[in-house]
Amino acid sequence: MYVTPEQIQAANKATVEALLAVANTQFTALEKLATIQASAVKSAFEDSVANTRALLSAKDVQEFVTLQNSFTQPAIEKAIAYSKSVYEVATEANAELSKVAERRVAEWNENFVTLLDKVSKNAPAGSDVAVAAVKSMLAAANSAYDNLTKAAKQATEIAEANVAAATETVKGLAKPKKVA
């Protein structure tokens, strides 16, 4: 069994394509994070200027305190929105990287099974048991990988639900209580 230059070239091409997909995913995520960060900084600066102007125009201490308290809720809501945006970008990037990894694993498995089939055709008599054992081990490993992937996806879904619940709790705690 010989490895041909075409097989080496195909393997190298697949590896380069996978690396480019990972780099592209990371670049896209960084670009989105930079946009979110720039928007947050700009908004914080504009809010600070507006809040300072409002505080400087306060006529008495009561109005000053009331204005300060009124700035809290929007700031908390913006912080929550910022955190949610960052989390969404991270989750999206993770999903894309998982897809790339899953494709590579599938390609590797396909190539390995093809190689096993070729080896079994050229192998001496009686080696079919060993080839079957390797295929069985590969199937077990794939099953374990699938189970692990499913568990990771479930953990991600649970984490997303927890983040959503925590966000709603923080929003509820941040709302000013009206005193009767």
Secondary structure, DSSP 8 states (H G I E B T S, - for coil): ----HHHHHHHHHHHHHHHHHHHHHHHHHHHHHHHHHHHHHHHHHHHHHHHHHHHHT--SHHHHHHHHHHHHHHHHHHHHHHHHHHHHHHHHHHHHHHHHHHHHHHHHHHHHHHHHHHHHHHS-TTTHHHHHHHHHHHHHHHHHHHHHHHHHHHHHHHHHHHHHHHHHHHHHHHS-----
